[in-house]
Amino acid sequence: MMNQAVHTVSSFDNELAQQELRVLEMAGLVEAQLGAAIEALMKRDFESAALIVAKDADVDEYERKIETGALSILARRQPVAGDLRYVFGTIKMAGSLERIGDYAKNIGKRTLVLAEHREIKIPSEMNVLGHTVLMMLRDIMDAFTGRDVKKAEAVWQRDWETDELTKRVMKKIVANIGHDVIRTMSDGAPNVEAQTHVLFIAKNLERVGDHTTNIAEVIQFQLSGAWATSDRSQSGAATRVAV
């Protein structure tokens, strides 16, 4: 349990532990969905992509359970200080995890199209971007379970990395689209419209990185009572504001 304080009423500790378990289970499912989506994309695996889309409802159900659990604790226990930050934070985390799940689903949907258009190029850098944000998600959940504020801040600082990777991927995709336009004008073979799905997948992965850093901010707040500011650089430390 993130909040290590032992309460007089042991059932309160149990409720907090159950809330943490729900968050971890949801994160595990989302991580699996995202990893499967990246693999399905690179392999053009139609069946795996369809399964990812179908399982998104399970992610949504976890978000509802976490929200319900948090509201129950707030109403019956009236937590304060660290307990209040923790419970509030689980709602915020669930929201970001749900959005990451949505992006995994969207990647799955677009992979269904790309599986039918194997002539469309997917830059190798897309795989690098995908596994970068996947590792960030794993690291931030490790920070959550380990109550590691420094690790959370390290993930938060990596936002610039995903932005730079996305720029590289987008540059490759736009170049591929340009080549397809030229070929289409000459022989009409490539499907330029299908190529735009690759563009949107890159943006989906970038947004996964954004939501992962949002979770990092929540964890920093839960543990320290301070929100990270928007100041972020490749080498600079985060500026933090106490609340």
C-alpha positions as CSV (number, residue, x, y, z in Angstrom):
1,M,0.0,0.0,0.0
2,M,1.4,3.4,-1.0
3,N,0.5,5.1,2.2
4,Q,2.5,3.2,4.8
5,A,0.7,4.7,7.9
6,V,-1.2,2.2,9.9
7,H,-4.7,3.3,10.8
8,T,-6.6,2.6,14.1
9,V,-9.4,1.0,12.0
10,S,-7.8,-1.9,10.2
11,S,-10.6,-2.1,7.7
12,F,-9.5,1.3,6.4
13,D,-6.1,-0.1,5.6
14,N,-7.8,-3.0,3.9
15,E,-9.9,-0.7,1.7
16,L,-6.8,1.3,0.7
17,A,-5.0,-1.9,-0.1
18,Q,-7.9,-3.1,-2.3
19,Q,-7.9,0.3,-4.1
20,E,-4.2,-0.1,-4.8
21,L,-4.8,-3.6,-6.1
22,R,-7.4,-2.4,-8.5
23,V,-5.1,0.2,-9.9
24,L,-2.3,-2.3,-10.3
25,E,-4.6,-4.8,-12.0
26,M,-5.8,-2.1,-14.4
27,A,-2.3,-1.0,-15.1
28,G,-1.3,-4.6,-15.9
29,L,-4.2,-5.0,-18.3
30,V,-3.4,-1.7,-20.0
31,E,0.3,-2.6,-20.3
32,A,-0.6,-5.9,-21.9
33,Q,-3.0,-4.2,-24.3
34,L,-0.4,-1.6,-25.3
35,G,2.3,-4.2,-25.8
36,A,0.0,-6.4,-27.8
37,A,-1.0,-3.5,-30.0
38,I,2.6,-2.6,-30.8
39,E,3.4,-6.2,-31.7
40,A,0.2,-6.6,-33.8
41,L,1.0,-3.4,-35.7
42,M,4.6,-4.4,-36.6
43,K,3.4,-7.9,-37.6
44,R,0.2,-6.7,-39.3
45,D,-1.6,-9.3,-37.1
46,F,-5.3,-9.0,-37.9
47,E,-6.5,-11.5,-35.2
48,S,-4.5,-10.0,-32.4
49,A,-5.6,-6.5,-33.3
50,A,-9.2,-7.5,-33.2
51,L,-8.8,-9.1,-29.8
52,I,-7.2,-5.8,-28.5
53,V,-10.2,-3.9,-29.6
54,A,-12.6,-6.4,-28.0
55,K,-10.8,-6.3,-24.6
56,D,-11.0,-2.5,-24.2
57,A,-14.3,-2.9,-22.4
58,D,-12.4,-4.7,-19.6
59,V,-10.2,-1.5,-19.2
60,D,-13.3,0.7,-18.9
61,E,-14.8,-1.6,-16.3
62,Y,-11.6,-1.3,-14.1
63,E,-11.9,2.5,-14.3
64,R,-15.5,2.3,-13.0
65,K,-14.4,0.0,-10.1
66,I,-11.6,2.4,-9.1
67,E,-13.9,5.4,-9.2
68,T,-16.5,3.6,-7.2
69,G,-13.9,2.4,-4.6
70,A,-12.5,5.9,-4.3
71,L,-15.9,7.5,-3.8
72,S,-16.8,4.9,-1.2
73,I,-13.6,5.7,0.8
74,L,-14.1,9.4,0.6
75,A,-17.7,9.2,1.7
76,R,-17.2,6.8,4.6
77,R,-13.7,7.5,5.8
78,Q,-13.3,11.2,5.1
79,P,-9.5,10.8,4.6
80,V,-7.1,13.7,5.1
81,A,-3.6,14.7,4.2
82,G,-1.7,11.7,2.6
83,D,-4.7,9.4,2.6
84,L,-6.8,12.0,0.8
85,R,-4.0,12.7,-1.8
86,Y,-3.7,8.9,-2.3
87,V,-7.4,8.3,-2.9
88,F,-7.8,11.3,-5.1
89,G,-4.7,10.2,-7.1
90,T,-6.1,6.8,-7.8
91,I,-9.0,8.4,-9.7
92,K,-6.6,10.5,-11.7
93,M,-4.4,7.5,-12.5
94,A,-7.4,5.4,-13.6
95,G,-8.4,8.2,-16.0
96,S,-5.0,8.3,-17.6
97,L,-4.8,4.5,-17.8
98,E,-8.2,4.4,-19.4
99,R,-7.0,6.9,-22.1
100,I,-3.9,4.8,-22.7
101,G,-6.2,1.8,-23.1
102,D,-8.2,3.8,-25.6
103,Y,-5.0,4.5,-27.6
104,A,-4.1,0.8,-27.6
105,K,-7.6,0.1,-28.9
106,N,-7.3,2.8,-31.6
107,I,-3.9,1.3,-32.7
108,G,-5.6,-2.0,-32.9
109,K,-8.4,-0.6,-35.1
110,R,-5.9,1.0,-37.5
111,T,-3.9,-2.2,-37.6
112,L,-7.0,-4.0,-38.9
113,V,-6.8,-1.6,-41.9
114,L,-3.1,-1.9,-42.3
115,A,-3.2,-5.7,-42.2
116,E,-5.1,-5.4,-45.5
117,H,-2.6,-3.0,-47.0
118,R,0.8,-4.6,-46.5
119,E,2.3,-2.3,-49.2
120,I,2.1,0.5,-46.7
121,K,5.4,1.1,-45.0
122,I,5.7,1.3,-41.2
123,P,9.0,3.0,-40.2
124,S,11.2,0.9,-37.9
125,E,11.3,4.0,-35.6
126,M,7.6,3.3,-34.8
127,N,8.6,0.2,-33.0
128,V,11.2,2.1,-31.0
129,L,8.7,4.8,-30.1
130,G,6.2,2.1,-29.0
131,H,8.6,0.3,-26.8
132,T,9.8,3.5,-25.3
133,V,6.4,4.5,-24.1
134,L,5.7,0.9,-23.0
135,M,8.8,1.0,-20.8
136,M,7.8,4.3,-19.4
137,L,4.5,2.9,-18.4
138,R,6.2,-0.1,-16.7
139,D,8.6,2.2,-14.9
140,I,5.9,4.5,-13.6
141,M,3.9,1.7,-12.2
142,D,7.1,0.4,-10.5
143,A,7.4,3.9,-9.0
144,F,3.9,3.6,-7.8
145,T,4.3,0.2,-6.1
146,G,7.7,1.2,-4.7
147,R,6.7,4.7,-3.5
148,D,9.6,6.0,-5.5
149,V,9.2,9.7,-6.1
150,K,12.6,10.0,-7.8
151,K,11.7,7.3,-10.3
152,A,8.4,9.0,-10.9
153,E,10.2,12.3,-11.6
154,A,12.7,10.5,-13.9
155,V,9.7,9.2,-16.0
156,W,8.2,12.7,-16.0
157,Q,11.4,14.1,-17.4
158,R,11.4,11.6,-20.3
159,D,8.5,13.4,-22.1
160,W,11.0,15.2,-24.3
161,E,12.3,11.8,-25.5
162,T,9.0,10.7,-26.7
163,D,8.4,14.1,-28.4
164,E,11.7,13.7,-30.3
165,L,11.0,10.1,-31.3
166,T,7.6,11.2,-32.6
167,K,9.1,13.9,-34.7
168,R,11.5,11.4,-36.3
169,V,8.7,8.9,-37.0
170,M,6.4,11.6,-38.4
171,K,9.2,12.8,-40.7
172,K,9.6,9.3,-42.1
173,I,5.8,8.8,-42.5
174,V,5.4,12.1,-44.3
175,A,8.2,11.2,-46.7
176,N,6.6,7.8,-47.4
177,I,3.3,9.5,-48.1
178,G,5.0,11.9,-50.5
179,H,6.5,8.9,-52.3
180,D,3.2,7.2,-52.5
181,V,1.5,10.3,-53.9
182,I,4.1,10.3,-56.7
183,R,3.6,6.6,-57.4
184,T,-0.1,7.0,-57.3
185,M,0.1,9.7,-60.0
186,S,2.1,7.4,-62.2
187,D,0.5,4.0,-61.7
188,G,-2.2,4.3,-59.1
189,A,-0.9,1.4,-57.1
190,P,-0.4,2.6,-53.5
191,N,-3.2,3.6,-51.1
192,V,-2.3,7.0,-49.7
193,E,-5.4,7.1,-47.5
194,A,-4.3,4.0,-45.7
195,Q,-0.9,5.5,-45.1
196,T,-2.6,8.2,-42.9
197,H,-3.4,5.5,-40.4
198,V,0.3,5.1,-39.7
199,L,0.4,8.9,-39.0
200,F,-2.4,8.7,-36.5
201,I,-0.8,5.7,-34.8
202,A,2.4,7.7,-34.2
203,K,0.3,10.4,-32.6
204,N,-1.5,7.8,-30.4
205,L,1.8,6.6,-29.1
206,E,2.9,10.2,-28.4
207,R,-0.2,10.7,-26.3
208,V,0.5,7.4,-24.4
209,G,3.7,9.1,-23.4
210,D,1.9,12.2,-22.3
211,H,-0.6,10.3,-20.1
212,T,2.3,8.3,-18.6
213,T,3.9,11.5,-17.5
214,N,0.5,12.6,-16.2
215,I,0.6,9.6,-13.9
216,A,4.1,10.5,-12.9
217,E,2.8,13.9,-11.7
218,V,0.0,12.2,-9.8
219,I,2.5,9.9,-8.0
220,Q,4.7,12.9,-7.1
221,F,1.7,14.6,-5.6
222,Q,0.6,11.5,-3.7
223,L,4.0,11.1,-2.1
224,S,5.1,14.7,-1.6
225,G,2.1,16.9,-1.6
226,A,3.6,18.8,-4.5
227,W,2.7,19.1,-8.1
228,A,5.4,19.2,-10.8
229,T,5.3,22.3,-12.9
230,S,5.3,22.4,-16.7
231,D,9.1,23.2,-16.7
232,R,10.8,20.2,-18.3
233,S,14.0,19.9,-20.2
234,Q,16.5,17.3,-21.4
235,S,18.9,18.0,-18.5
236,G,17.1,20.2,-16.1
237,A,15.4,19.0,-12.9
238,A,11.7,19.5,-12.4
239,T,10.5,22.5,-10.6
240,R,8.0,21.6,-8.0
241,V,5.3,23.6,-6.2
242,A,4.1,22.6,-2.8
243,V,0.4,22.5,-2.0
